[in-house]
């Protein structure tokens, strides 16, 4: 745009931020708006709701009382910000969603196998699904999930897993289903958001930072990028859980990696490095994001502890002491069990990651 023979670049630094908040020259005095902006003035980052901070500031400025050039270029200022940080963030989100949809980060709709006892024949060591939680004759709860047929020395038949075994009664037999594709069926039997979760660390005493992160995570939830999240609520320094100010529930390891890359690339300025138990229980997906695999909210996977070491939850009943949690043999055993059962859904979270 030319003004008095000189060119004003409306697509450069966010000149409207300073001009909208300071008294400006009167056009009757023949004074032109500034042509340049100090180099230290940078475009504010976009928020997660899709509005850049620059846009929000411009829109919140009272147009009737703003300097004349703010009023004159009001629309241009908005359009400039829309093609700045906001577009970059939105494009990154769209690419992430598209990548997950095309690749392998999508978690299928929850579906427990349907009972089909006619297709199940007892064979020692054969894997089966218990499709319904039952109260056994011994008063014990048989939790729905993955089991195997077992046989003792007297020839008594059982169904069991790493948590325990139960006599095979007609009542139990009636709720069994065959395992045809273990990894596919195991993932389908998980409620959404169960699996990989991220831990974010930030200054929880800074209300502005907390608000930005909450807005970001809520927008990501609404877009279907994450399943859900929590800020505080049992985590964070207030609950003696430093390094866990926010927990982000995702599921698939591939998707967890992509979300962690997105957060580090665009929002690392809001985050602090992982600390506390996140350096014991979790794996580092990048320098700013810790994560671990967690199945404790899945009734079908009652064999696993809530915690373990470096991203891997330990297995119940593997005969190993788990305190302190730094047990390499227990971690290797649990990793093998989880990789066999969940495949890439589990193992993709470790690709490119590192231990703290």
C-alpha positions in Angstrom: 0.0 0.0 0.0 1.4 3.4 -0.9 1.0 6.4 1.4 2.5 9.7 0.2 4.9 7.9 -2.2 6.1 5.5 0.5 5.3 1.8 0.9 3.8 0.4 4.1 4.2 -3.4 4.3 1.1 -4.7 6.0 2.4 -8.3 6.0 5.5 -7.6 8.1 5.7 -7.5 11.9 2.4 -7.0 13.9 2.5 -3.2 13.8 -1.1 -3.0 14.9 -0.3 -4.4 18.4 1.7 -1.3 19.4 -0.4 1.1 17.5 -3.7 -0.1 18.9 -2.6 0.5 22.5 -0.8 3.8 22.2 -2.0 7.3 21.3 -1.2 8.1 17.7 -0.7 11.1 15.6 -3.8 13.0 14.2 -4.2 12.7 10.5 -4.9 16.4 10.4 -1.2 17.0 11.4 0.0 15.3 8.2 1.9 12.7 10.1 2.0 9.3 8.6 1.9 6.0 10.6 5.3 4.4 11.3 6.7 2.4 8.4 8.6 -0.2 10.4 8.3 -1.9 13.7 11.1 -2.7 16.1 12.6 -6.1 15.4 11.9 -7.4 18.9 8.2 -7.2 18.3 7.2 -10.7 17.4 3.8 -12.1 16.4 2.0 -13.6 19.5 1.5 -17.3 19.2 -1.9 -18.7 18.1 -4.1 -20.1 20.8 -5.7 -23.6 20.4 -9.1 -22.3 19.6 -7.9 -21.0 16.3 -7.4 -17.3 17.0 -4.0 -15.8 17.2 -3.2 -13.6 20.1 -2.7 -10.7 17.6 -6.2 -11.2 16.3 -7.7 -11.4 19.8 -5.9 -8.2 20.8 -7.1 -6.3 17.7 -10.6 -7.5 18.1 -10.7 -6.5 21.7 -9.4 -2.9 21.1 -12.3 -0.4 21.0 -12.4 0.5 17.3 -14.0 3.9 17.9 -11.3 5.1 20.2 -8.3 3.5 18.4 -5.9 5.6 16.3 -7.2 6.3 12.8 -4.8 3.9 11.1 -5.9 1.1 13.3 -9.5 1.7 12.2 -8.5 2.1 8.6 -6.4 -1.1 8.5 -8.5 -3.1 11.0 -9.6 -5.7 8.4 -6.1 -6.1 7.0 -4.7 -6.6 10.5 -7.0 -9.5 11.1 -6.3 -11.1 7.8 -2.6 -10.7 8.3 -2.7 -12.6 11.6 -5.0 -15.2 10.1 -2.2 -16.0 7.6 0.4 -16.0 10.3 0.9 -18.2 13.4 -2.8 -19.3 13.4 -2.5 -20.8 9.9 0.7 -22.6 10.8 -0.8 -24.2 13.9 -4.1 -25.1 12.1 -2.2 -26.6 9.2 -0.1 -28.6 11.6 -3.2 -30.0 13.4 -4.8 -30.9 10.0 -1.6 -32.7 8.9 -1.6 -34.6 12.2 -5.2 -35.6 11.9 -4.7 -36.7 8.3 -1.5 -38.6 9.1 -3.2 -40.5 11.9 -6.3 -41.3 9.7 -4.1 -42.6 6.9 -1.5 -44.3 8.9 -1.9 -46.3 12.1 -2.6 -44.0 15.0 -6.4 -44.4 14.8 -7.9 -46.4 17.7 -10.9 -48.4 16.6 -14.3 -48.2 18.2 -14.4 -50.2 21.5 -15.7 -53.7 20.9 -15.3 -56.7 23.2 -15.5 -60.1 21.4 -18.9 -61.7 21.5 -19.3 -64.9 23.5 -19.1 -67.9 21.2 -18.5 -71.0 23.3 -19.4 -73.3 20.4 -16.2 -72.2 18.7 -14.0 -72.8 21.8 -12.5 -76.2 22.5 -10.3 -76.8 25.5 -6.7 -77.1 24.7 -3.9 -76.5 27.3 -2.3 -73.1 26.6 -4.9 -71.9 24.1 -5.8 -68.3 24.4 -9.5 -67.3 24.9 -11.5 -64.2 25.7 -13.7 -64.0 28.8 -16.3 -61.6 27.4 -18.2 -60.8 30.6 -17.2 -60.2 34.2 -18.5 -63.0 36.5 -18.7 -63.7 40.2 -17.5 -67.3 40.5 -18.7 -70.0 42.9 -15.7 -69.2 45.1 -16.9 -65.6 45.4 -14.1 -64.3 43.3 -14.5 -61.8 40.4 -13.5 -63.2 37.0 -12.8 -60.0 35.1 -13.5 -60.0 31.4 -10.3 -60.1 29.3 -7.6 -62.3 27.9 -7.0 -65.7 29.4 -5.5 -69.1 28.6 -6.7 -72.6 29.2 -4.7 -74.3 32.0 -4.5 -77.9 33.2 -3.2 -79.0 36.6 -1.5 -82.3 37.5 -4.8 -83.9 38.4 -6.3 -83.0 35.1 -8.5 -80.2 36.4 -9.3 -77.5 33.8 -8.9 -73.8 34.4 -8.8 -70.4 32.7 -6.1 -68.1 33.9 -3.8 -65.2 33.2 -0.9 -63.5 34.9 -3.3 -62.3 37.7 -4.8 -65.7 38.7 -6.7 -68.8 37.6 -10.2 -70.0 37.9 -11.8 -73.5 37.6 -13.5 -73.9 34.3 -17.2 -74.1 35.1 -20.2 -74.3 32.6 -21.0 -70.7 33.7 -17.5 -69.5 32.6 -17.5 -71.7 29.5 -20.7 -69.9 28.4 -19.0 -66.5 28.1 -15.9 -67.6 26.3 -14.9 -66.5 22.8 -12.0 -67.7 20.6 -8.9 -65.5 20.0 -8.6 -65.1 16.2 -6.4 -62.0 15.9 -4.9 -61.2 19.3 -3.4 -57.8 18.6 -6.4 -56.4 16.7 -8.9 -57.8 19.2 -6.8 -56.6 22.3 -6.8 -53.1 21.0 -10.5 -53.1 20.2 -11.2 -54.3 23.7 -9.6 -51.2 25.2 -11.8 -48.2 26.1 -10.9 -45.1 24.1 -7.9 -43.2 25.4 -6.4 -46.1 27.2 -2.8 -46.9 26.4 -0.3 -44.1 25.9 -0.6 -40.9 27.9 1.5 -37.8 28.1 2.6 -35.8 31.1 3.1 -32.1 30.7 5.1 -30.0 33.1 4.6 -26.2 33.4 4.4 -23.4 36.0 1.0 -24.1 37.6 1.2 -20.9 39.5 1.1 -18.8 36.3 -2.6 -18.4 35.6 -2.0 -17.2 32.0 0.0 -20.3 31.2 -2.5 -22.6 32.7 -5.3 -20.9 30.8 -3.4 -21.3 27.5 -2.7 -24.9 28.1 -6.2 -25.7 29.1 -7.5 -23.9 26.0 -5.1 -25.8 23.8 -5.9 -29.2 25.2 -9.7 -28.5 25.1 -9.4 -27.6 21.4 -7.3 -30.7 20.7 -10.0 -32.8 22.4 -12.8 -31.2 20.4 -10.8 -31.9 17.2 -10.4 -35.6 18.2 -6.6 -35.3 18.4 -6.6 -36.5 22.1 -9.2 -38.4 23.9 -9.3 -36.4 27.1 -7.0 -34.6 29.6 -6.8 -33.4 33.2 -5.0 -30.5 34.8 -4.2 -31.0 38.5 -6.9 -33.5 39.7 -4.4 -35.6 41.7 -1.3 -34.6 39.7 1.2 -31.8 39.9 3.3 -30.2 42.6 0.2 -29.5 44.8 -0.3 -33.2 45.1 3.4 -34.1 45.4 3.5 -35.2 41.8 5.9 -32.7 40.2 6.2 -33.0 36.4 2.6 -34.1 36.0 0.7 -30.8 36.0 -1.4 -32.1 33.0 -2.1 -35.6 31.9 -3.1 -36.1 28.2 -4.8 -39.4 27.3 -4.2 -40.6 23.8 -4.0 -44.4 23.2 -1.9 -45.4 20.1 1.8 -45.0 20.5 2.2 -43.5 17.0 -0.4 -40.8 17.7 1.2 -40.1 21.1 4.5 -39.5 19.3 2.9 -37.1 16.8 1.1 -35.2 19.5 4.3 -34.8 21.5 6.1 -33.5 18.4 3.3 -31.0 17.8 3.4 -29.8 21.4 7.2 -29.4 21.4 7.3 -27.6 18.1 4.6 -25.1 18.8 4.2 -24.8 22.5 7.5 -25.6 24.2 7.7 -22.0 25.4 4.8 -22.8 27.8 6.4 -26.0 29.1 9.1 -27.0 31.6 11.3 -30.1 31.3 10.0 -33.3 32.9 10.8 -33.9 36.5 9.9 -36.1 39.5 8.5 -39.5 39.0 8.0 -38.8 35.3 11.8 -39.5 35.1 11.3 -42.9 36.6 8.0 -44.2 35.4 8.0 -42.5 32.0 9.9 -42.5 28.7 10.9 -39.2 27.1 9.3 -38.8 23.7 11.2 -35.6 23.3 13.1 -33.2 25.8 9.8 -31.6 26.9 7.3 -34.5 26.9 7.2 -37.6 29.1 4.9 -40.5 28.5 4.0 -44.0 29.6 1.7 -46.9 28.7 -1.1 -47.3 31.2 -3.9 -50.0 31.2 -5.2 -49.6 34.7 -8.6 -48.1 33.6 -9.2 -51.1 31.3 -11.0 -53.9 33.1 -9.9 -56.4 30.4 -6.2 -55.8 31.2 -6.1 -56.3 35.0 -2.8 -58.2 34.7 -0.7 -55.0 34.7 0.4 -52.7 37.5 -0.3 -49.0 37.2 3.4 -48.2 37.3 6.7 -49.8 36.1 9.9 -48.3 34.7 10.6 -46.0 31.8 7.2 -46.2 30.0 6.4 -49.9 30.7 4.0 -51.0 33.4 5.1 -54.2 35.3 3.1 -57.4 35.2 1.2 -58.6 38.3 2.5 -61.8 39.7 5.8 -62.1 37.8 7.5 -62.9 41.1 9.7 -59.8 41.1 9.9 -57.1 43.8 8.9 -53.8 42.3 10.1 -51.3 45.0 12.2 -49.5 44.0 10.8 -49.6 40.5 14.1 -49.7 38.7 14.0 -53.4 37.7 15.3 -54.1 34.2 14.4 -57.7 34.1 10.8 -56.9 35.1 10.7 -54.2 32.5 12.0 -56.5 29.7 9.4 -59.2 30.6 6.5 -56.8 30.7 7.6 -55.2 27.4 7.6 -58.7 25.8 4.1 -59.5 27.1 2.7 -56.1 26.0 4.4 -56.2 22.5 3.0 -59.6 21.9 -0.5 -58.6 22.9 -0.8 -55.0 21.4 1.9 -54.9 18.7 2.5 -51.4 17.2 -0.2 -49.9 19.4 2.3 -50.3 22.2 5.7 -50.4 20.6 5.3 -47.3 18.4 5.6 -45.1 21.5 9.2 -46.2 21.9 10.3 -45.4 18.3 12.8 -42.5 18.6 12.2 -42.1 22.3 14.9 -42.2 25.0 15.2 -43.0 28.6 15.5 -40.1 31.1 
